[in-house]
């Protein structure tokens, strides 16, 4: 999430949590619905830090 994290923090893209999950799923080549709970929890913490 390094480069993506930097871009999201420096630009207001209006990204929602589900979009972050979809992007992570794409990086892992799987549907975001099938991400591990650990990954979703990490994304949730990241998303909340953007606030």
mmCIF file of the N, C-alpha and C atoms, coordinates in Angstrom:
data_MODEL
# 
_entry.id   MODEL 
# 
loop_
_atom_site.group_PDB 
_atom_site.id 
_atom_site.type_symbol 
_atom_site.label_atom_id 
_atom_site.label_alt_id 
_atom_site.label_comp_id 
_atom_site.label_asym_id 
_atom_site.label_entity_id 
_atom_site.label_seq_id 
_atom_site.pdbx_PDB_ins_code 
_atom_site.Cartn_x 
_atom_site.Cartn_y 
_atom_site.Cartn_z 
_atom_site.occupancy 
_atom_site.B_iso_or_equiv 
_atom_site.pdbx_formal_charge 
_atom_site.auth_seq_id 
_atom_site.auth_comp_id 
_atom_site.auth_asym_id 
_atom_site.auth_atom_id 
_atom_site.pdbx_PDB_model_num 
ATOM 1   N N  . UNK A 1 1  ? 0.816   -1.197  0.000  1.00 0.00 ? 1  UNK A N  1 
ATOM 2   C CA . UNK A 1 1  ? 0.000   0.000   0.000  1.00 0.00 ? 1  UNK A CA 1 
ATOM 3   C C  . UNK A 1 1  ? 0.859   1.259   0.000  1.00 0.00 ? 1  UNK A C  1 
ATOM 4   N N  . UNK A 1 2  ? 2.108   1.180   -0.221 1.00 0.00 ? 2  UNK A N  1 
ATOM 5   C CA . UNK A 1 2  ? 2.995   2.327   -0.126 1.00 0.00 ? 2  UNK A CA 1 
ATOM 6   C C  . UNK A 1 2  ? 2.634   3.485   -1.040 1.00 0.00 ? 2  UNK A C  1 
ATOM 7   N N  . UNK A 1 3  ? 2.702   3.282   -2.340 1.00 0.00 ? 3  UNK A N  1 
ATOM 8   C CA . UNK A 1 3  ? 2.411   4.361   -3.288 1.00 0.00 ? 3  UNK A CA 1 
ATOM 9   C C  . UNK A 1 3  ? 0.938   4.743   -3.231 1.00 0.00 ? 3  UNK A C  1 
ATOM 10  N N  . UNK A 1 4  ? 0.068   3.770   -3.167 1.00 0.00 ? 4  UNK A N  1 
ATOM 11  C CA . UNK A 1 4  ? -1.370  4.045   -3.056 1.00 0.00 ? 4  UNK A CA 1 
ATOM 12  C C  . UNK A 1 4  ? -1.667  4.839   -1.800 1.00 0.00 ? 4  UNK A C  1 
ATOM 13  N N  . UNK A 1 5  ? -1.032  4.475   -0.713 1.00 0.00 ? 5  UNK A N  1 
ATOM 14  C CA . UNK A 1 5  ? -1.214  5.185   0.548  1.00 0.00 ? 5  UNK A CA 1 
ATOM 15  C C  . UNK A 1 5  ? -0.798  6.647   0.411  1.00 0.00 ? 5  UNK A C  1 
ATOM 16  N N  . UNK A 1 6  ? 0.355   6.896   -0.213 1.00 0.00 ? 6  UNK A N  1 
ATOM 17  C CA . UNK A 1 6  ? 0.834   8.268   -0.398 1.00 0.00 ? 6  UNK A CA 1 
ATOM 18  C C  . UNK A 1 6  ? -0.147  9.071   -1.243 1.00 0.00 ? 6  UNK A C  1 
ATOM 19  N N  . UNK A 1 7  ? -0.626  8.492   -2.334 1.00 0.00 ? 7  UNK A N  1 
ATOM 20  C CA . UNK A 1 7  ? -1.559  9.201   -3.201 1.00 0.00 ? 7  UNK A CA 1 
ATOM 21  C C  . UNK A 1 7  ? -2.866  9.531   -2.489 1.00 0.00 ? 7  UNK A C  1 
ATOM 22  N N  . UNK A 1 8  ? -3.374  8.585   -1.747 1.00 0.00 ? 8  UNK A N  1 
ATOM 23  C CA . UNK A 1 8  ? -4.644  8.815   -1.062 1.00 0.00 ? 8  UNK A CA 1 
ATOM 24  C C  . UNK A 1 8  ? -4.512  9.848   0.041  1.00 0.00 ? 8  UNK A C  1 
ATOM 25  N N  . UNK A 1 9  ? -3.359  9.889   0.683  1.00 0.00 ? 9  UNK A N  1 
ATOM 26  C CA . UNK A 1 9  ? -3.155  10.861  1.764  1.00 0.00 ? 9  UNK A CA 1 
ATOM 27  C C  . UNK A 1 9  ? -2.948  12.281  1.225  1.00 0.00 ? 9  UNK A C  1 
ATOM 28  N N  . UNK A 1 10 ? -2.392  12.422  0.024  1.00 0.00 ? 10 UNK A N  1 
ATOM 29  C CA . UNK A 1 10 ? -2.077  13.753  -0.487 1.00 0.00 ? 10 UNK A CA 1 
ATOM 30  C C  . UNK A 1 10 ? -3.137  14.305  -1.426 1.00 0.00 ? 10 UNK A C  1 
ATOM 31  N N  . UNK A 1 11 ? -4.107  13.492  -1.806 1.00 0.00 ? 11 UNK A N  1 
ATOM 32  C CA . UNK A 1 11 ? -5.159  13.934  -2.722 1.00 0.00 ? 11 UNK A CA 1 
ATOM 33  C C  . UNK A 1 11 ? -6.512  13.510  -2.170 1.00 0.00 ? 11 UNK A C  1 
ATOM 34  N N  . UNK A 1 12 ? -7.498  14.340  -2.359 1.00 0.00 ? 12 UNK A N  1 
ATOM 35  C CA . UNK A 1 12 ? -8.850  14.008  -1.897 1.00 0.00 ? 12 UNK A CA 1 
ATOM 36  C C  . UNK A 1 12 ? -9.607  13.344  -3.036 1.00 0.00 ? 12 UNK A C  1 
ATOM 37  N N  . UNK A 1 13 ? -9.572  12.030  -3.052 1.00 0.00 ? 13 UNK A N  1 
ATOM 38  C CA . UNK A 1 13 ? -10.263 11.286  -4.092 1.00 0.00 ? 13 UNK A CA 1 
ATOM 39  C C  . UNK A 1 13 ? -11.671 10.870  -3.668 1.00 0.00 ? 13 UNK A C  1 
ATOM 40  N N  . UNK A 1 14 ? -12.040 11.122  -2.426 1.00 0.00 ? 14 UNK A N  1 
ATOM 41  C CA . UNK A 1 14 ? -13.361 10.717  -1.966 1.00 0.00 ? 14 UNK A CA 1 
ATOM 42  C C  . UNK A 1 14 ? -13.535 9.201   -1.990 1.00 0.00 ? 14 UNK A C  1 
ATOM 43  N N  . UNK A 1 15 ? -12.492 8.479   -1.660 1.00 0.00 ? 15 UNK A N  1 
ATOM 44  C CA . UNK A 1 15 ? -12.507 7.020   -1.717 1.00 0.00 ? 15 UNK A CA 1 
ATOM 45  C C  . UNK A 1 15 ? -13.253 6.459   -0.511 1.00 0.00 ? 15 UNK A C  1 
ATOM 46  N N  . UNK A 1 16 ? -14.131 5.491   -0.765 1.00 0.00 ? 16 UNK A N  1 
ATOM 47  C CA . UNK A 1 16 ? -14.831 4.837   0.328  1.00 0.00 ? 16 UNK A CA 1 
ATOM 48  C C  . UNK A 1 16 ? -14.095 3.544   0.700  1.00 0.00 ? 16 UNK A C  1 
ATOM 49  N N  . UNK A 1 17 ? -14.485 2.960   1.820  1.00 0.00 ? 17 UNK A N  1 
ATOM 50  C CA . UNK A 1 17 ? -13.843 1.743   2.312  1.00 0.00 ? 17 UNK A CA 1 
ATOM 51  C C  . UNK A 1 17 ? -13.952 0.601   1.304  1.00 0.00 ? 17 UNK A C  1 
ATOM 52  N N  . UNK A 1 18 ? -15.106 0.462   0.675  1.00 0.00 ? 18 UNK A N  1 
ATOM 53  C CA . UNK A 1 18 ? -15.283 -0.629  -0.289 1.00 0.00 ? 18 UNK A CA 1 
ATOM 54  C C  . UNK A 1 18 ? -14.362 -0.467  -1.495 1.00 0.00 ? 18 UNK A C  1 
ATOM 55  N N  . UNK A 1 19 ? -14.093 0.769   -1.891 1.00 0.00 ? 19 UNK A N  1 
ATOM 56  C CA . UNK A 1 19 ? -13.168 1.002   -2.996 1.00 0.00 ? 19 UNK A CA 1 
ATOM 57  C C  . UNK A 1 19 ? -11.764 0.550   -2.622 1.00 0.00 ? 19 UNK A C  1 
ATOM 58  N N  . UNK A 1 20 ? -11.357 0.860   -1.390 1.00 0.00 ? 20 UNK A N  1 
ATOM 59  C CA . UNK A 1 20 ? -10.035 0.389   -0.939 1.00 0.00 ? 20 UNK A CA 1 
ATOM 60  C C  . UNK A 1 20 ? -9.967  -1.130  -0.946 1.00 0.00 ? 20 UNK A C  1 
ATOM 61  N N  . UNK A 1 21 ? -11.034 -1.772  -0.498 1.00 0.00 ? 21 UNK A N  1 
ATOM 62  C CA . UNK A 1 21 ? -11.061 -3.242  -0.510 1.00 0.00 ? 21 UNK A CA 1 
ATOM 63  C C  . UNK A 1 21 ? -10.997 -3.768  -1.936 1.00 0.00 ? 21 UNK A C  1 
ATOM 64  N N  . UNK A 1 22 ? -11.697 -3.122  -2.856 1.00 0.00 ? 22 UNK A N  1 
ATOM 65  C CA . UNK A 1 22 ? -11.672 -3.548  -4.256 1.00 0.00 ? 22 UNK A CA 1 
ATOM 66  C C  . UNK A 1 22 ? -10.275 -3.401  -4.846 1.00 0.00 ? 22 UNK A C  1 
ATOM 67  N N  . UNK A 1 23 ? -9.601  -2.298  -4.525 1.00 0.00 ? 23 UNK A N  1 
ATOM 68  C CA . UNK A 1 23 ? -8.232  -2.106  -5.008 1.00 0.00 ? 23 UNK A CA 1 
ATOM 69  C C  . UNK A 1 23 ? -7.291  -3.169  -4.445 1.00 0.00 ? 23 UNK A C  1 
ATOM 70  N N  . UNK A 1 24 ? -7.416  -3.449  -3.166 1.00 0.00 ? 24 UNK A N  1 
ATOM 71  C CA . UNK A 1 24 ? -6.572  -4.489  -2.553 1.00 0.00 ? 24 UNK A CA 1 
ATOM 72  C C  . UNK A 1 24 ? -6.880  -5.851  -3.168 1.00 0.00 ? 24 UNK A C  1 
ATOM 73  N N  . UNK A 1 25 ? -8.152  -6.127  -3.382 1.00 0.00 ? 25 UNK A N  1 
ATOM 74  C CA . UNK A 1 25 ? -8.528  -7.383  -4.031 1.00 0.00 ? 25 UNK A CA 1 
ATOM 75  C C  . UNK A 1 25 ? -7.920  -7.505  -5.424 1.00 0.00 ? 25 UNK A C  1 
ATOM 76  N N  . UNK A 1 26 ? -7.926  -6.400  -6.168 1.00 0.00 ? 26 UNK A N  1 
ATOM 77  C CA . UNK A 1 26 ? -7.332  -6.415  -7.506 1.00 0.00 ? 26 UNK A CA 1 
ATOM 78  C C  . UNK A 1 26 ? -5.839  -6.703  -7.429 1.00 0.00 ? 26 UNK A C  1 
ATOM 79  N N  . UNK A 1 27 ? -5.171  -6.108  -6.439 1.00 0.00 ? 27 UNK A N  1 
ATOM 80  C CA . UNK A 1 27 ? -3.741  -6.364  -6.274 1.00 0.00 ? 27 UNK A CA 1 
ATOM 81  C C  . UNK A 1 27 ? -3.469  -7.827  -5.938 1.00 0.00 ? 27 UNK A C  1 
ATOM 82  N N  . UNK A 1 28 ? -4.393  -8.439  -5.204 1.00 0.00 ? 28 UNK A N  1 
ATOM 83  C CA . UNK A 1 28 ? -4.229  -9.851  -4.830 1.00 0.00 ? 28 UNK A CA 1 
ATOM 84  C C  . UNK A 1 28 ? -4.872  -10.798 -5.847 1.00 0.00 ? 28 UNK A C  1 
ATOM 85  N N  . UNK A 1 29 ? -5.445  -10.211 -6.904 1.00 0.00 ? 29 UNK A N  1 
ATOM 86  C CA . UNK A 1 29 ? -6.117  -10.981 -7.963 1.00 0.00 ? 29 UNK A CA 1 
ATOM 87  C C  . UNK A 1 29 ? -7.251  -11.838 -7.421 1.00 0.00 ? 29 UNK A C  1 
ATOM 88  N N  . UNK A 1 30 ? -8.092  -11.209 -6.584 1.00 0.00 ? 30 UNK A N  1 
ATOM 89  C CA . UNK A 1 30 ? -9.272  -11.887 -6.067 1.00 0.00 ? 30 UNK A CA 1 
ATOM 90  C C  . UNK A 1 30 ? -10.352 -10.854 -5.793 1.00 0.00 ? 30 UNK A C  1 
ATOM 91  N N  . UNK A 1 31 ? -11.586 -11.294 -5.712 1.00 0.00 ? 31 UNK A N  1 
ATOM 92  C CA . UNK A 1 31 ? -12.678 -10.379 -5.376 1.00 0.00 ? 31 UNK A CA 1 
ATOM 93  C C  . UNK A 1 31 ? -12.484 -9.881  -3.958 1.00 0.00 ? 31 UNK A C  1 
ATOM 94  N N  . UNK A 1 32 ? -12.822 -8.625  -3.735 1.00 0.00 ? 32 UNK A N  1 
ATOM 95  C CA . UNK A 1 32 ? -12.599 -8.043  -2.412 1.00 0.00 ? 32 UNK A CA 1 
ATOM 96  C C  . UNK A 1 32 ? -13.404 -8.767  -1.351 1.00 0.00 ? 32 UNK A C  1 
ATOM 97  N N  . UNK A 1 33 ? -14.491 -9.407  -1.739 1.00 0.00 ? 33 UNK A N  1 
ATOM 98  C CA . UNK A 1 33 ? -15.308 -10.154 -0.777 1.00 0.00 ? 33 UNK A CA 1 
ATOM 99  C C  . UNK A 1 33 ? -14.524 -11.296 -0.143 1.00 0.00 ? 33 UNK A C  1 
ATOM 100 N N  . UNK A 1 34 ? -13.490 -11.761 -0.847 1.00 0.00 ? 34 UNK A N  1 
ATOM 101 C CA . UNK A 1 34 ? -12.718 -12.910 -0.386 1.00 0.00 ? 34 UNK A CA 1 
ATOM 102 C C  . UNK A 1 34 ? -11.412 -12.529 0.300  1.00 0.00 ? 34 UNK A C  1 
ATOM 103 N N  . UNK A 1 35 ? -11.206 -11.243 0.577  1.00 0.00 ? 35 UNK A N  1 
ATOM 104 C CA . UNK A 1 35 ? -10.009 -10.842 1.317  1.00 0.00 ? 35 UNK A CA 1 
ATOM 105 C C  . UNK A 1 35 ? -10.055 -11.419 2.727  1.00 0.00 ? 35 UNK A C  1 
ATOM 106 N N  . UNK A 1 36 ? -8.904  -11.735 3.254  1.00 0.00 ? 36 UNK A N  1 
ATOM 107 C CA . UNK A 1 36 ? -8.825  -12.222 4.626  1.00 0.00 ? 36 UNK A CA 1 
ATOM 108 C C  . UNK A 1 36 ? -9.253  -11.125 5.592  1.00 0.00 ? 36 UNK A C  1 
ATOM 109 N N  . UNK A 1 37 ? -9.844  -11.523 6.684  1.00 0.00 ? 37 UNK A N  1 
ATOM 110 C CA . UNK A 1 37 ? -10.289 -10.550 7.686  1.00 0.00 ? 37 UNK A CA 1 
ATOM 111 C C  . UNK A 1 37 ? -9.130  -9.668  8.156  1.00 0.00 ? 37 UNK A C  1 
ATOM 112 N N  . UNK A 1 38 ? -7.949  -10.242 8.265  1.00 0.00 ? 38 UNK A N  1 
ATOM 113 C CA . UNK A 1 38 ? -6.765  -9.468  8.674  1.00 0.00 ? 38 UNK A CA 1 
ATOM 114 C C  . UNK A 1 38 ? -6.515  -8.325  7.702  1.00 0.00 ? 38 UNK A C  1 
ATOM 115 N N  . UNK A 1 39 ? -6.619  -8.616  6.413  1.00 0.00 ? 39 UNK A N  1 
ATOM 116 C CA . UNK A 1 39 ? -6.421  -7.578  5.395  1.00 0.00 ? 39 UNK A CA 1 
ATOM 117 C C  . UNK A 1 39 ? -7.500  -6.507  5.488  1.00 0.00 ? 39 UNK A C  1 
ATOM 118 N N  . UNK A 1 40 ? -8.739  -6.920  5.685  1.00 0.00 ? 40 UNK A N  1 
ATOM 119 C CA . UNK A 1 40 ? -9.840  -5.956  5.795  1.00 0.00 ? 40 UNK A CA 1 
ATOM 120 C C  . UNK A 1 40 ? -9.672  -5.077  7.032  1.00 0.00 ? 40 UNK A C  1 
ATOM 121 N N  . UNK A 1 41 ? -9.225  -5.659  8.126  1.00 0.00 ? 41 UNK A N  1 
ATOM 122 C CA . UNK A 1 41 ? -9.005  -4.874  9.345  1.00 0.00 ? 41 UNK A CA 1 
ATOM 123 C C  . UNK A 1 41 ? -7.902  -3.846  9.141  1.00 0.00 ? 41 UNK A C  1 
ATOM 124 N N  . UNK A 1 42 ? -6.831  -4.243  8.452  1.00 0.00 ? 42 UNK A N  1 
ATOM 125 C CA . UNK A 1 42 ? -5.742  -3.313  8.169  1.00 0.00 ? 42 UNK A CA 1 
ATOM 126 C C  . UNK A 1 42 ? -6.230  -2.178  7.269  1.00 0.00 ? 42 UNK A C  1 
ATOM 127 N N  . UNK A 1 43 ? -7.014  -2.520  6.255  1.00 0.00 ? 43 UNK A N  1 
ATOM 128 C CA . UNK A 1 43 ? -7.570  -1.498  5.374  1.00 0.00 ? 43 UNK A CA 1 
ATOM 129 C C  . UNK A 1 43 ? -8.497  -0.561  6.135  1.00 0.00 ? 43 UNK A C  1 
ATOM 130 N N  . UNK A 1 44 ? -9.271  -1.091  7.068  1.00 0.00 ? 44 UNK A N  1 
ATOM 131 C CA . UNK A 1 44 ? -10.181 -0.266  7.859  1.00 0.00 ? 44 UNK A CA 1 
ATOM 132 C C  . UNK A 1 44 ? -9.405  0.738   8.703  1.00 0.00 ? 44 UNK A C  1 
ATOM 133 N N  . UNK A 1 45 ? -8.324  0.281   9.335  1.00 0.00 ? 45 UNK A N  1 
ATOM 134 C CA . UNK A 1 45 ? -7.484  1.198   10.123 1.00 0.00 ? 45 UNK A CA 1 
ATOM 135 C C  . UNK A 1 45 ? -6.891  2.287   9.229  1.00 0.00 ? 45 UNK A C  1 
ATOM 136 N N  . UNK A 1 46 ? -6.417  1.893   8.055  1.00 0.00 ? 46 UNK A N  1 
ATOM 137 C CA . UNK A 1 46 ? -5.866  2.856   7.107  1.00 0.00 ? 46 UNK A CA 1 
ATOM 138 C C  . UNK A 1 46 ? -6.940  3.861   6.683  1.00 0.00 ? 46 UNK A C  1 
ATOM 139 N N  . UNK A 1 47 ? -8.114  3.363   6.344  1.00 0.00 ? 47 UNK A N  1 
ATOM 140 C CA . UNK A 1 47 ? -9.208  4.227   5.898  1.00 0.00 ? 47 UNK A CA 1 
ATOM 141 C C  . UNK A 1 47 ? -9.571  5.236   6.994  1.00 0.00 ? 47 UNK A C  1 
ATOM 142 N N  . UNK A 1 48 ? -9.633  4.777   8.225  1.00 0.00 ? 48 UNK A N  1 
ATOM 143 C CA . UNK A 1 48 ? -9.968  5.670   9.328  1.00 0.00 ? 48 UNK A CA 1 
ATOM 144 C C  . UNK A 1 48 ? -8.871  6.706   9.563  1.00 0.00 ? 48 UNK A C  1 
ATOM 145 N N  . UNK A 1 49 ? -7.621  6.355   9.234  1.00 0.00 ? 49 UNK A N  1 
ATOM 146 C CA . UNK A 1 49 ? -6.520  7.304   9.414  1.00 0.00 ? 49 UNK A CA 1 
ATOM 147 C C  . UNK A 1 49 ? -6.562  8.425   8.375  1.00 0.00 ? 49 UNK A C  1 
ATOM 148 N N  . UNK A 1 50 ? -7.265  8.211   7.264  1.00 0.00 ? 50 UNK A N  1 
ATOM 149 C CA . UNK A 1 50 ? -7.371  9.230   6.235  1.00 0.00 ? 50 UNK A CA 1 
ATOM 150 C C  . UNK A 1 50 ? -8.263  10.386  6.658  1.00 0.00 ? 50 UNK A C  1 
ATOM 151 N N  . UNK A 1 51 ? -9.234  10.065  7.560  1.00 0.00 ? 51 UNK A N  1 
ATOM 152 C CA . UNK A 1 51 ? -10.267 10.999  7.997  1.00 0.00 ? 51 UNK A CA 1 
ATOM 153 C C  . UNK A 1 51 ? -9.807  12.308  8.395  1.00 0.00 ? 51 UNK A C  1 
# 
